[in-house]
Amino acid sequence: MNKDLLGALDALETEKGISKEIVVEALEAAMISAYKRHYGQAQNVEVEFDDKKGDVHIYSVKEVTEEVMDSQLEVSLEEALKVNGAYEIGDMVRFEVTPKDFGRIAAQTAKQVILQRVREAERSIIYNEFSAYENEIMQGIVERQDKRYIYVNLGKIEAVLSKQDQIPNEVYQPHDRIKVYISKVENTSKGPQVYVSRSHPDLLKRLFEQEIPEVYDGEVEIVSIAREAGDRAKVAVTSANKDIDPVGTCVGPKGQRVQAIVNELKGENMDIVEWDEDPAVFISNALNPAQVLDVIFDPHQRACTIVVPDFQLSLAIGKRGQNARLAAKLTGYKIDIKPESEWEEIAAKNEAELIAEVLEAGAELVEEVIEEAMLEELSEEVIEEALVEAETEKLVDSIIEDGLTETEDITEDK
């Protein structure tokens, strides 16, 4: 047993990278527990393991006292001096109490400790390995499924694919090879647990990096992704290199590059649009394939109104509002889409209300200026000039405040 135990410790250190000292420390603690359990001894005991010969020795540790109250924990000075003449009151004395048949128990305990350490080491290795793959994609093989998960074999571990992480209407059969996104790795009491996803937006980003070298190298940057897994996705791309067309680079010759991604996602439609630092241009691109006539921003919140031709209203909104919904996710703006005819009516109504407000304000202003001029006995020329200047300024302020662009026309008419 001794040779076998030492050989096992050496093999653990060589093959599994488990330090011999760590195993010996755990082994000694386990043997103390085994000794107390098998021999009903509750006193202070120590185990000494000879890592050269493989021998195990059990010692009972007692304190030297003048009067012994508990023989399991204390020893008289007279008895202590028989062991060593240098002992004094308060010293701790070790007495060997190794049972004759303890070798069998020690061997069984050593086996259990070694197996436990091997399991812990393997779990640690797997956890560290797959933690490095978190937020990356891997290819796995579908093994089985139950009511909660689909289990995907990733080689050293079986990952779980929950229902919310599956692509709707995608069928997974045993032995199917699929690419999955490592969304989370946990170190649980039962060992490492790897969670994977097929619906995560970043799965799309990693697929672009695999299929398109320019994206992997950073020449083409993916700015944002909006995805409804299994149905449609929008991807905003840009490039700092003016000689590179980011959209064309991602689509590839005859659409070959993007088609490879679409095939991997079982036919999920893909809209690749160009990102622009001008929000109006970016929002217009995001609503592709609809034509955008105008983008009117709400200055008080992150929202805008989009004006499109009447015949393209349904195209801009999309089936079940999908196109507008994905564009809003992609750009980060709340989007309200209006047909051109309806927006013209709204604009005309707003303009009429504004003109009425300006005229009303102008009439009040005229009265104020005339009253002030009469009090100061100013000439008619001075009064007329003051009226024109004051009323014009009022008009301009009102027009700017309401966000209209017809400032020059209204001022000239006035």
C-alpha positions in Angstrom: 0.0 0.0 0.0 2.8 2.4 0.9 4.5 2.1 -2.5 1.1 2.3 -4.3 0.2 5.4 -2.3 3.4 7.2 -3.1 3.1 6.3 -6.7 -0.4 7.7 -6.8 0.7 11.0 -5.3 3.5 11.3 -7.8 1.1 10.5 -10.7 -1.3 13.1 -9.5 1.4 15.8 -9.4 2.7 14.8 -12.9 -0.6 14.2 -14.8 -3.1 16.3 -13.0 -0.9 19.1 -11.7 -2.1 18.5 -8.2 0.6 19.4 -5.6 1.7 16.5 -3.5 1.7 18.7 -0.4 -1.9 19.6 -0.9 -3.0 16.0 -1.2 -0.9 15.0 1.9 -2.5 17.8 3.9 -6.0 16.7 2.9 -5.0 13.0 3.6 -3.9 13.8 7.1 -7.1 15.6 7.9 -9.2 12.7 6.5 -7.2 10.2 8.5 -7.8 12.1 11.7 -11.6 12.0 11.0 -11.4 8.3 10.1 -9.5 7.5 13.4 -12.1 9.3 15.5 -14.9 7.7 13.6 -13.6 4.1 13.8 -12.1 4.1 17.3 -14.5 6.5 19.0 -11.7 8.7 20.2 -12.6 12.4 20.6 -9.4 13.6 22.0 -6.9 15.8 20.2 -5.1 13.7 17.7 -2.5 14.4 15.0 -1.6 12.4 11.9 2.0 12.3 10.6 2.4 11.0 7.1 5.9 10.0 6.0 6.0 11.0 2.3 9.3 9.1 1.8 8.2 5.7 3.2 4.5 6.1 3.0 3.9 5.3 6.7 1.1 6.8 8.7 1.4 7.5 12.5 -1.4 8.6 14.8 -0.5 10.7 17.9 -2.6 11.7 20.9 -1.8 15.2 22.0 -2.1 15.9 25.8 -1.3 18.9 28.0 1.0 18.5 31.0 -0.9 19.5 34.2 -0.3 19.2 38.0 -3.7 17.5 38.4 -5.3 15.4 35.7 -9.0 16.1 35.3 -9.5 14.5 31.8 -7.1 11.7 30.9 -7.9 12.0 27.2 -6.7 15.6 27.1 -4.3 15.9 30.0 -1.3 14.0 31.4 0.5 14.4 34.7 4.0 15.8 34.9 5.3 12.4 36.2 4.0 10.6 33.1 5.4 13.3 30.8 8.8 13.1 32.3 8.9 9.4 31.5 8.7 10.4 27.8 11.1 13.2 28.0 12.8 14.7 31.1 12.6 18.3 29.7 8.8 18.5 29.8 7.2 21.2 32.1 3.7 22.2 33.2 1.7 23.5 30.2 3.7 21.7 27.6 2.0 19.5 25.0 3.0 15.8 24.8 2.5 13.5 21.9 1.8 9.8 22.5 1.7 7.5 19.5 -1.7 5.6 19.4 -1.5 4.1 15.9 -3.8 1.0 15.9 -2.3 -2.2 14.5 -5.1 -2.5 11.9 -5.1 1.1 10.9 -3.3 0.4 7.6 -6.5 -0.9 6.0 -8.4 2.2 7.1 -5.6 4.5 6.0 -5.6 2.9 2.6 -9.3 3.3 2.1 -9.2 6.9 3.3 -6.3 7.7 1.1 -8.2 6.3 -1.9 -11.3 8.4 -1.1 -9.2 11.6 -0.7 -7.2 11.0 -3.9 -10.4 10.4 -5.9 -11.9 13.5 -4.4 -8.9 15.6 -5.2 -8.9 14.3 -8.8 -12.5 15.2 -9.2 -11.9 18.7 -7.8 -8.9 19.2 -10.1 -10.8 18.1 -13.2 -13.6 20.4 -12.3 -11.2 23.3 -11.8 -9.5 22.6 -15.1 -12.8 22.5 -16.9 -14.1 25.6 -15.2 -10.9 27.6 -16.0 -10.9 26.4 -19.6 -14.6 27.2 -20.4 -14.4 30.5 -18.4 -11.9 31.6 -21.1 -14.5 30.8 -23.7 -17.3 32.8 -22.1 -18.8 35.3 -24.6 -17.3 33.2 -27.5 -18.9 30.6 -29.8 -18.2 26.9 -30.0 -19.4 24.0 -32.0 -21.2 21.2 -30.2 -23.2 18.1 -30.8 -26.8 17.8 -29.6 -26.9 14.9 -27.1 -30.4 14.8 -25.6 -33.2 16.9 -24.3 -35.8 17.1 -21.6 -38.6 19.5 -20.6 -36.1 22.3 -19.5 -33.0 22.0 -21.6 -31.3 20.7 -24.7 -27.9 19.2 -23.7 -25.0 20.0 -26.0 -21.7 18.1 -25.9 -18.8 20.5 -26.0 -16.2 17.9 -25.6 -15.1 17.9 -22.0 -18.5 19.0 -20.6 -22.2 18.9 -21.5 -23.7 22.4 -21.8 -27.3 23.3 -21.4 -29.5 25.2 -23.9 -32.6 26.6 -22.3 -35.9 27.3 -24.1 -35.5 31.0 -24.1 -32.0 30.6 -25.6 -33.3 28.5 -28.5 -34.2 29.8 -31.9 -38.0 29.6 -32.2 -39.2 26.8 -34.5 -35.7 25.4 -34.8 -35.7 21.6 -34.4 -32.8 20.0 -32.6 -32.1 16.4 -33.3 -29.6 14.1 -31.5 -26.2 14.2 -33.2 -26.9 17.5 -34.9 -23.8 19.8 -35.0 -24.7 23.4 -34.0 -22.8 26.5 -33.1 -23.6 28.0 -29.7 -22.7 31.1 -27.8 -21.2 30.6 -24.3 -23.3 33.0 -22.4 -22.4 32.0 -18.8 -20.1 29.6 -16.9 -20.7 28.8 -13.3 -18.7 26.8 -10.7 -21.5 25.0 -8.8 -21.3 22.4 -6.0 -21.9 19.7 -8.6 -19.1 21.0 -10.8 -18.9 23.6 -13.7 -22.1 24.4 -15.4 -22.0 25.9 -18.9 -25.0 27.8 -20.3 -25.2 28.3 -24.1 -27.5 30.3 -26.4 -28.6 30.3 -30.0 -30.7 33.5 -29.7 -28.2 35.9 -28.1 -27.3 38.9 -30.4 -23.6 38.4 -29.7 -23.9 35.0 -31.4 -24.5 36.9 -34.6 -21.5 39.2 -33.9 -19.2 36.2 -33.4 -20.5 34.6 -36.6 -19.6 37.8 -38.5 -16.1 37.6 -37.1 -15.7 34.0 -38.2 -17.0 34.5 -41.7 -15.7 38.0 -42.5 -11.9 38.6 -41.9 -12.3 42.4 -42.0 -14.7 42.3 -39.0 -12.3 40.0 -37.1 -9.4 42.3 -37.9 -11.3 45.4 -36.8 -11.3 47.1 -40.3 -15.1 46.8 -40.2 -16.7 47.5 -36.9 -20.1 46.2 -35.8 -21.7 49.1 -33.9 -25.0 47.6 -32.9 -27.2 44.6 -33.5 -31.0 44.2 -33.2 -32.3 40.7 -33.5 -35.5 38.7 -33.3 -33.9 35.2 -33.4 -35.1 32.9 -36.2 -36.9 35.7 -38.1 -34.9 38.8 -38.8 -31.9 40.8 -37.6 -30.4 44.2 -38.4 -26.7 44.9 -38.1 -25.1 48.4 -38.2 -21.6 48.4 -39.5 -19.0 51.1 -40.2 -15.3 51.4 -41.2 -12.6 54.0 -40.4 -11.0 53.2 -43.7 -12.7 55.3 -46.5 -11.6 52.8 -49.1 -13.7 50.0 -47.5 -17.4 49.7 -48.1 -18.6 48.2 -44.8 -21.9 46.9 -46.1 -20.5 45.4 -49.2 -17.7 43.8 -47.3 -20.1 42.0 -45.0 -22.4 41.0 -47.8 -19.6 39.6 -49.9 -19.6 38.7 -53.6 -23.1 37.6 -54.6 -24.0 37.6 -51.0 -21.8 34.6 -50.2 -20.5 35.9 -46.8 -23.8 36.8 -45.3 -25.5 33.8 -46.8 -23.1 31.5 -44.8 -24.4 33.2 -41.6 -28.0 33.0 -42.7 -27.6 29.2 -43.4 -26.1 28.7 -39.9 -29.1 30.4 -38.4 -31.6 28.4 -40.5 -32.7 31.2 -42.8 -32.8 34.1 -40.5 -33.2 37.3 -42.6 -30.3 39.7 -42.4 -30.3 43.5 -43.0 -26.9 45.0 -43.0 -27.0 48.9 -42.8 -24.3 51.5 -42.6 -23.9 53.4 -39.3 -23.5 57.2 -39.5 -22.6 59.7 -36.8 -25.6 61.8 -38.0 -28.6 60.2 -36.2 -31.0 61.3 -38.9 -28.9 59.4 -41.6 -28.4 56.4 -39.3 -32.2 56.1 -38.6 -32.9 56.4 -42.3 -30.5 53.6 -43.0 -31.9 51.5 -40.2 -35.4 51.7 -41.8 -34.1 50.1 -45.0 -35.7 49.1 -47.4 -38.2 51.9 -46.8 -37.5 55.4 -48.2 -37.4 58.1 -45.6 -38.4 61.7 -46.5 -37.7 63.4 -43.3 -36.6 62.8 -39.7 -38.0 65.2 -37.0 -36.4 64.8 -33.5 -38.1 65.5 -30.2 -35.7 67.8 -28.4 -37.1 66.7 -24.9 -36.6 63.0 -25.2 -34.7 60.4 -27.3 -37.5 60.0 -29.9 -38.2 61.1 -33.4 -41.0 61.1 -36.1 -40.2 59.6 -39.4 -42.0 60.8 -42.6 -42.3 58.3 -45.4 -44.2 58.2 -48.7 -47.8 57.1 -48.3 -47.2 54.0 -50.4 -44.3 52.9 -48.3 -45.9 53.2 -44.9 -46.5 49.4 -44.5 -43.0 48.7 -45.8 -41.4 51.1 -43.2 -43.5 49.6 -40.3 -42.9 46.0 -41.5 -44.9 42.9 -40.8 -46.3 43.1 -37.2 -44.2 46.3 -36.8 -41.0 44.3 -37.0 -39.0 46.7 -39.2 -39.8 49.7 -37.1 -39.2 47.7 -33.9 -35.8 46.5 -35.0 -34.8 49.9 -36.2 -35.6 51.4 -32.8 -33.5 48.8 -31.1 -30.7 49.3 -33.5 -30.5 53.1 -33.1 -31.7 53.5 -29.6 -34.4 56.0 -30.6 -38.2 55.7 -30.1 -39.6 55.9 -33.6 -43.0 57.1 -34.7 -43.7 56.6 -38.5 -46.1 59.0 -40.3 -47.2 58.9 -44.0 -46.4 62.1 -46.0 -50.0 63.2 -46.4 -50.8 62.9 -42.7 -47.6 64.8 -41.8 -48.4 67.6 -44.2 -51.8 68.0 -42.5 -50.2 68.1 -39.1 -47.5 70.6 -40.3 -50.1 72.9 -41.9 -52.3 72.8 -38.8 -49.2 73.6 -36.6 -48.2 76.4 -38.9 -51.7 78.0 -38.8 -51.8 77.8 -35.0 -48.4 79.4 -34.9 -49.3 82.2 -37.2 -52.4 82.9 -35.1 -50.4 83.0 -31.9 -47.8 85.3 -33.6 -50.5 87.7 -34.9 -52.2 87.8 -31.5 -48.9 88.5 -29.8 -48.1 91.1 -32.5 -51.4 93.0 -31.8 -50.6 93.2 -28.1 -47.1 94.4 -28.9 -48.4 97.2 -31.2 -50.7 98.5 -28.4 -47.8 98.5 -26.0 -45.5 100.4 -28.3 -48.1 103.0 -29.3 -48.9 103.6 -25.6 -45.3 104.0 -24.7 -44.6 106.3 -27.7 -47.5 108.5 -26.9 -46.3 108.9 -23.3 -42.8 109.8 -24.5 -44.2 112.1 -27.3 -42.2 110.4 -30.0 -42.5 111.2 -33.7 -44.5 109.0 -36.1 -41.3 107.8 -37.9 -39.8 106.6 -34.6 -43.0 104.8 -33.6 -43.2 103.1 -37.0 -39.6 101.9 -36.8 -40.0 100.6 -33.2 -43.1 98.7 -34.3 -41.4 97.0 -37.2 -38.3 96.1 -35.1 -40.3 94.9 -32.1 -42.8 92.9 -34.1 -40.1 91.3 -36.3 -38.1 90.2 -33.3 -41.2 88.7 -31.7 -42.0 86.8 -34.9 -38.4 85.4 -35.2 -38.4 84.3 -31.5 -41.7 82.6 -31.9 -40.7 80.8 -35.0 -37.4 79.6 -33.6 -39.0 78.5 -30.4 -41.5 76.3 -32.3 -38.8 74.7 -34.5 -40.0 76.0 -37.9 -37.7 76.7 -40.8 -39.7 79.4 -42.5 -38.1 82.2 -40.5 -37.0 84.2 -43.5 -40.3 84.0 -45.5 -42.5 85.0 -42.6 -40.1 87.9 -41.6 -40.1 89.2 -45.1 -43.9 89.0 -45.4 -44.2 90.9 -42.2 
